[in-house]
């Protein structure tokens, strides 16, 4: 057995400078949330230039009316991808990872598969079967669907490609979620950019040859299929070369839960059905203009999605569980809600000030859509607030409450669209989403506060942030400043004034500023700390150093490392964890170090590691200590070999 007094030797003290410890869990929590949200925003943000490129190209080859018809067909394809994948997609993510898409709320997330790779492969096969069945059923009715969507005399070919696009979207919705659920935001970003790149690569040459809107639909179907295959290749280690009927039955059972289907449909209606309502209640040209504004405002939805995407898998981690345990879930949820609202309001302010410039990406025929950008962005933000409240809520039958309010929101949205669109056009659709989501959010707050765990929401600070943003917007838009340069300077000044005023006026507590600065730095690429972390490597006992080098630096398996050191796997894991503790100054050795090492250092999906770590927490081990060790092992594993050599 490794000697115990090695822990008292000199360490770099890296942990005290860079990790949570048990006294600053909230800061560590925020740093991790900020870092992963920033990475997801960056990953999705990489997609945004391609989305803008698509708007720039498509609007120059398609008139507003034709672009409006394209919007209807793409929305129909999105509906098919949601309907066709509800049981298989949600069931696969729940059974494999204990989570689901960003809007999901899971009450029984701990009921997960033992063999995660086999479960994921089983789910993939189910999705492939579902998309094949959907195509076989719908393609014979393409002419009927064309008449229903676009009216009599419509060409059938675009509808056939829309059906195929929806089928490929089912596959994409599963494979793109794999790196997200494995907490690999960089891979998620790289995978996400594959789809728009492939779609544009196919669609643009066809558009140039004059094939019209069908070019975009062909590009969407073919590009999505190519991107999905590349995404599977990039995450192939998460899959297993086998499937199981038992896994498939469990996936279908979990994916068919009564509450999930109304949630999925309600969310889709709220976030997508506006195009269908516009197509029926307004002109094709108005629908096309609205779609352009929607695509530009989609950058705001990236923040919403990234925040929710980072939350779902991280909530399964020991850091989140430890923070909830130390600070209380209600207090953490209230703080997350406040900062989400302040950030979302800032994004809406950005769209308010920048919409005139952003709309110039499209052709001149779409200039009138500028007024819609900020309103659509506000709608996305309100939708995100509703889902955030569903995540933080601790009420009896939470999933049922979420489903009920989602259905209510969808019904209210539809009713408002019928009333407002004939009077206000696209602005009516945007306003319908804002009102519907704010109403259901208010009802959710009432339900939370009347439940067994009311939350200390900081309404004064939230109202103060909204008031500051409104004031900044009024100064920028009502100042009467002439000249392009002067107006741009004023807009930039007002946008920059928003976070400054939040701090100066005390909307953000002064004691939060220093932790927020550290959290903000965590969202930036980390270039320092690696060499300091490893500076005491040569002072470690020989066997500890060798165990760390083999397991963490060289990524060898526990079995191979144990064979090289002449010990069993438990002892090899113990040596590595104690070496990591001594190297970084992270606590002292304990009897569970071997089991911690077996949990952290075993090869396999992140979901498997999370499950093993939760078992240790359930047995009484300090979750924040586990979170710190996990951070150390991950950071050491990403360290370049030159840092180890030095």
N, C-alpha and C positions, 0 to 999 in steps of 0.2 A: 504493500500500500504506500502511496505517495506520502512523504512527510508533511505534517500539518504546519510546521513553523515557517514554511516557505512564504506563507501569506503575510508574514510580518516583515518581509524584506522590502526594500525600496520599490515603490511603484511610481508610475508616471503621474498619478493623481488625475488621469484623464476623465474619469467618471465624475469627479466632483465639479469639473468645469463644463461637462457636456451632457450629462444625463440627469434624469429626474431626481433620483434619490427619493426618500419618502417624505420630503418636506416641500417639494415643488411639483407635485403631480399635475396640477392644473396647467402649469407652464409647459411641462413635457407633453401633456395631452394636446394643448393648443399647437405646440411646435409640430407634432406629428400630423395633426389634422390640417394645419396650414400647409405643411410640406406636401402631403398627398393631394390636398385640394389644388394646390398650385401646379403640381405635376399633371393632374387630370385636366385642369384648365389649359395648361400648355399643350398637353396631348390633343385635346379637342380643339384648342386654338390653332394647332397646325392644320386642322381640317378647314378652318374658317377661310384662309386665303383661297382654297380650292372652291369653297362655296361661293365666295365673291366672284371668282373667275367664272364659275358656272353662270351666275347671274349676268355678268358682263357679256359672256358669249351668247347665251340663250336669248337674251333680250334684243340682241342685234340681229338675230336670225328669225325670231318669232315676234309677231305683233302682239300687243296686249291681249287681244281676244284669244289668239292661239295659245299664248302663254297661260291664260286662264284655264283653257281646256286641258292643257298639260298638267296644271296644278290639280285639277279634279282627278285625273287618272293616277297621278303619283300619290294623292291622298287615298284613293281607292286601293292602290297597291300596299300602302302602309296599313290600311285596315285589314287587308288579307293577312299580312304578316303577323298582326296582333291576334286576330281570330284563330289562325291556324296554329299558333305556337303557345296559346295559353296553357294547356295541360303540360305539354312536353317541355317547353322552355322553363316555366316557373317551377315545375316539378323537378327538373334536372338540377337547377341552381339550388333549390332547397335541399334536395337529397344529397347532392355532392358537396356543397359549400355551407349549407345552413343559412343561406340568404337568397336574395332574388334581385330583380331589377331595382333601379334607384327609388321607385315610388313604393316598393313593397314594404309591408310591415309583417314580420313573422312572429307568431306566438309560440311556435314549437321548433325553434331553430336548432335545438340541441339534438333532434332526431335526425341523424345524418348517417350516410353509408360508412361502413368500415373500409371497404376498398373504393376509394374515391376515383381512381383512374377507371376502373371498370364501370362505376356508376355514370361517369361522364361519357364514356363511349356508348353505353346503353342509351343515354339520353340523346346523343347525336344520331344514333340509328332511328330512334323514334321520330326525331324532327325530319329526317330524310324521308321516312315513310309518310309522315303527315303532309309534307309538301308535294310529294308525288300524288297522293290521293286527292289533294285540293286541286291540283292542275287537271287531273283526270275528270273531276266532277264539273269544274267551272268552264273549261275550254269549249265544250259543246254549246254553252249558253252565252258565248261572247257577244253575239249579235244582239241578244236581248239586253245584256248588261250595257252595251253601247247605247241603245235607245234610252234606257233608264237614266244613264249618267249624262249623256250629251245631246239627246234628242234624236229624232228620226233622221235618216240619211247619213248617219255617222259611219265612218270607215271602221271595220271590225279589227283590222290589224293592230292598231294601237292598244285596244283592249286586251288582245291576246298577249301582247308583250307586257302590259300592266299586270296581268295575272301571273305571268312568269316572274316579273319583278317582285311581286308580293311573296311568291314561293321562295325565291332566293333570299328575300329579306328575313324569312323565318330562320333559315340557316345562319345568316349573318348575326341575328340577334343573340343566338346562342354562343357562337365562337368568339365574338368580340367581348363577351362578358367574362370569358375564362381568365385572361390576364388581370382584369379588374378584381375578380373575386380572389385571385391569388396574390393580391396586393403588389402588383407589378405595373405601376402607372406608366413607367417609361415604355415598356413593351405595349401597354394598352394604347399609348399615343402613336407608336409606330404602326401598330395594327390598324388603328382607326383611320390613318391617312391613306391606307391602301385602297379603301373603297372609292372615295371621291377621285383619287388619281386614276384608278382603272375605269371608272365611269366616264370621266372626261376623255380619257385616251380612246375610248370606243365611240363616244357620242360626237365629238367635235369633227372628225373626218366625215361622218355621215351627214352632219348638219351642213358642212361646206358643199356637199354634193347636192343639197337641196331636198333632202328627204323629210324635212319638217319635224314636227313634234315626235314622230315615231322614232327618230334618231336618238332622242334623249331616253326614251323607254327601252330601246334596244341596249343603249349604253348602260342603263341602270341594271337591267337583268344580267347582261354578260359581265359587266364590271363587278357587280356584287358577287357573282359566282366565283370569279377569279380571286377577288379579295378574300372570300371565305376560305378557299383552299389554301391561300398563302397564310391566313391567320391560323388555320389548323397546323400548318407546318411550323409556324413560329412558336406554337405552344404544345408541340407534340408530346413533350414529357408529361403533360397533365393527363394524357389519355393512356389507356391500357389496350393491348391487342386482344381484348376479349370483351364480351358483353354478357348480360345475365337477364333472364326473364324475371327473376325476383326483383332486380333493380328496376326493370321497366314497369312492373306492377306498382312498386312503391312510388316511382316517379309520377305515374298517371294518378295514383291516389292523392299524392300531395298537390299535384298541379290542378286537380279537379275540385279542390276545396270550394264549397259554395260561395264563400266571401270573395275569393280571388277573381272570379269571372266578372261580377259586377264592378269590382275595382278596376280591372283592366279595361273594360268597355267604357266606364265612366271617365277614366283618365284619358282614353283615346278621344272620346267625344269632346271633352273640354279643350284638349290641345290640338285637335285636328279637324273636327267637324265644321269649323268656321268656313272652310273652303267650300264644303258641300252647300251650306246655307247661302253663301254668297253666289254660288253658281245658280241656285234656284231663285233667289230674291233680288239679285243685281245682275248687271251685264257681265259678259265674259271679260271685257276690258277692265272693269272694276275688280273682278276676281284676280286678273293678272297683276294689276298694280298692288293689290293686297298681298299677293304671294311674294312679290319682290320685297316689299317692306318686311314681311315675315322672315324671309331668308336673311336679310340684313340684321334684324333684331335677334336672330338665332344666336348671335354671339352672347347675348345676355342669358339665353337658356343654357349655354355651355357652363356658365358659372353655377347656375342652379343644379344642373346635372352633375357637375364635378363635385360640388359640395355633398350631394346625396350619394354619389358613387364612392367617395372617400369614406363616408360615414359607415355605409353598410358593412364592408369587410373589416374595417378597423374596429367596429364595435365588438367584434368577436375576439379581439386581441386582449392580452393580459394588461396592457397599459390602460385601455378604456375600462376594463373591469375594475382595476385597482383604483382608478380615479373616481369611478362611481362609488366604490366602497368607501373611499376616504372623504370625498366631498359631498356625496349624496347625489343620486340620479336627478332629482328634481332641480337642485341648484345648478348642476352642469347643463341640464336641458334648457333652463331659463337663460343662462349665459349664451349658449349656442344660438338660441332663438334671437336674442338681442343682436348679436353680432352678425347673424345672417341678414336680419332686416337692415341694419346699417350698411352692410356691403351691397345688398340688393338695391337699396335706394340710391347709392352712389352710382351703380351701373345705369339705372334709369335716368339719372341726371346726365350721365355721359351721352346717352342716346338723345336726350332732349336738346343738348347743345351741339351734337355732331351730326344730326340726321340730315341736314341740308348738304353736308359734304359727303356723307356716306352714300346718299341716293344717286350721286353722280357716277357711281360705278356702273349703274344701269344706263341704258340709252335714254335719250331726251324724252321719249314718249312716256317715261315712267316718273317724271319729276314730281308729279302731284302726290306720289306715295310717301314723300318725306314726312308729312304730318302724321303718318300712321306708325312710324318706327318706334317712337318713344312709348306710345300707348300699347303696342304689342309687347314691347320689352317689359312694361309694367305688368301686363297679364302673365308673362312667364314668371316674374318675381312673385306675384300673388299665388300662383300655382305652387311654386316652391315652398312658400310659407305654409300652405295647407299640408304638404307632405312632411315638412319639418315638425309641425305640431303633432302629426300622426306618429312620428318617430319618438318624440320626447314624452308623449302622453303615457300615463300609467293609470288606466281606467279599466274596470271590469269589461271583459269581452272587447278588447281594443280593436281587434280585426273587424268585428261586426260593426262597431261604431264607425270605423273608418269607411267600411263599405256603404253603410247607410248614408253618411254625409257625402261620400263621393257620388252616390246616386242622386242625392238631393242637388248637389252642385251641377251635375250633368243636366238634370231636368230644368233647373233654373237657367242655366246657360242656354239651353235650346229655346226656352220661352222668351228670354231676352233677345236672342238672335231674331226670332220671328217678329218681335216688336220693333227693334232698333235698326236692323239692317235696311228695311224699306225706307226709313227716314234718314239714316246717317251713312249708309253704305258700309265700307270697310271699317270706319271708325265705330260703327255700331257693334260689329263683331268683336273688336278689341275691348270695347267698354263692357260687353256682355261677359267676357272672361274675367275682367277685373272685378265686377260686381259679384259674380257667382262665387269666385274664390275667396273674396273678402268676407262674404256672408257665411260660407261654410267654415272658414277659419274662425270667425267670431263664435259660431256655434260650438266648434271644437274647443275653444278656450273656455266657454261656459261649462261644457261637459267635464273638462279637466279640473276646473276650479271647484266643481261640485262633487268631484270624485274623492276617493280615499287618500290621494296624494296630490293635493293642490300644489301649483308651482309658483315660485316667487318671480313672476314676470316683471320686468322693469319697464312699465308702461311710460313712465315719465321720460326715461332716456330714449325710448323708441320714438315717442312723439317729438322730442327735441331734435332727433336726427332727421325726421321727416320735415319738420319746420325749417331746419337749416337748408336742406336740399331745395325746398320750395322757394326759399328766399334767394338762394344762389341762381336758380332757374329764372326767377322774375327779374333779377338784376341783369342777367345776360340777355334775356329776350325782350325786355321793355325799356332798355336804356336809350334807344334811339341813336346808338353809335353808328356812324357812316364809315364806309371803307372796309374792304375785305380784310386787310391786315389788322385794323383796329378791332373788328369784330372777332377775329380769330384770337387775338391777344386777350380780349375780354372773356371769351369762352374758356380759354385755358386758365385764366386767373380765377374765374368762378368755380371751375372744376377743382382746381388745387385748393381753393379756400374751404371746400367742404370738409376734408379730413382735419384741416387745421382748426376750423371752428368747432368741430366735435371735441377736440382736445381742450381748446382754450375755454370754451363755455361749460366744460365739465360733463358733457354728454357721455364721453368716455372717461371713467374715473381716472384721476391722476395716478393712482397707485397701479393702474393697469398699463400705463404707458411703457414702462421699462420691460415688463413681461411681453407686451405686444411687440416691442422692438425685437426682442429675441425670437418671438414667434415669426415675425416677418422675415428675419434673417434666415430662419429655417426653411422658408419657401424658396430661397435662392440656392443655386448650386453650391454644394459644400466642397470647398477646396482645401480647407485646413483641418487639422485634427488628426489625420492619419499618421503622419510621421511622429507626432507627439505621443499618440497611443502606443506605438511600437518601439519607442525609444528605450524601454527597459527590457526588450526581448532577450538580449544576451545575458541578462542577470537572472532569468528564470532557471529553476532546476531543469536539468537536461531533458528528463522525460516529459515534463510539462511543455517545454518548448517544442519538442518533437511532436507531441500529440496535437498541439495547436497548428503547427505547420502542415502536418499530414491531413488533418480533418478540415481545417478552415482555409488555409492557403491553397493546398493542392486539391481540395474537394474530394478526398478519398472517402470511401465508405467506412463505417465503423468496423466492419469485419476485416477489411484490408489494413486499417490502422492498428487494430488489435493484434493482427498477425505480425505486423512489422515491429511492434513494441514488445511482443511476447507476453501479452496480458489478455484478459477477456474484454468484451465490448464495454461492460459496465466500468471497468477500471480505466479503459482508454477514454471514455466519456468524462469520467471523474477528473482525470489528469488535464483534459482540455479546459473544462469549466474552471478548475482551480487556477490554471494558468491564465485564463482570461480575467479572473478576479484579481489576481496578483498584478498582472500587467497594467490594468486600468485603475487599480485602487478601489474596486467595487466590492465592498463588504468582506466578510471572512468566510472560510470554507465551512460547509455543513454536511450533514449526513445524506442530504438529498441531492448533492451535486452530481452524483452518477446518474440519477434518474432525470435530472434537468438536462444533462448532456445527451442522454438517449433521446429525449424529446426534441431538443434543439438541433442536434447534429445528424439525425437520421435523414437519409435522402428520401425525397417524395414531395407531394404537393404541400403547399402552405396550409391547406385546410387540415391535413393530417397533423401537422405540427400544432396548430391551434387547438385541436381536440386533445392532444396529449398535454398541452400546457393547461387547459381548463381542468383536466383531471387533477393536476397538481394543486391548482387553486382550490378545487373542491375538497382536497384533503387538508387544507389549512395553510398552504405555503403562501407567503406574501406575494401578491400579484405584481406589485411594483418592482420587487427584486427580480422577478422573472422577466418583466418588461425591460429592465435595464440590461440584463444578461442577453436578451434577445437582440437589443439594439447593438450591443458590443459585438456579438457574433456576426450580425449582418454587416456592420461597418468593417470588421476585420476581413470578412469574406470579400468585400468590394475593394479592399486595399490593393494597390498595384504591387507587383512582386519586387519592384525596386525599393518600396518602403520596407518590406520584410528584409531585404538584403542589407539595407542601410542599418 
